[in-house]
């Protein structure tokens, strides 16, 4: 699997909050942000699948 570099500019207050969230989980800020993005992407793809299934079978 190929990887790509993504650079973000965030303000200090947001970085501090992210650092605190990451520290509670024993993670780096980078790992925490990636995990959050992956989880959000999964949730979105799952919801699309549910919507398509409901369209196919009809919403109850």
JOQUI-V26343 format. One line per field, one symbol per residue. burial: 1 if it has 16 or more other C-alpha atoms within 10 Angstrom, else 0. Layout:
# JOQUI-V26343
burial->???
This chain:
# JOQUI-V26343
burial->000000000000000001101100000010011000000000000000000000000000
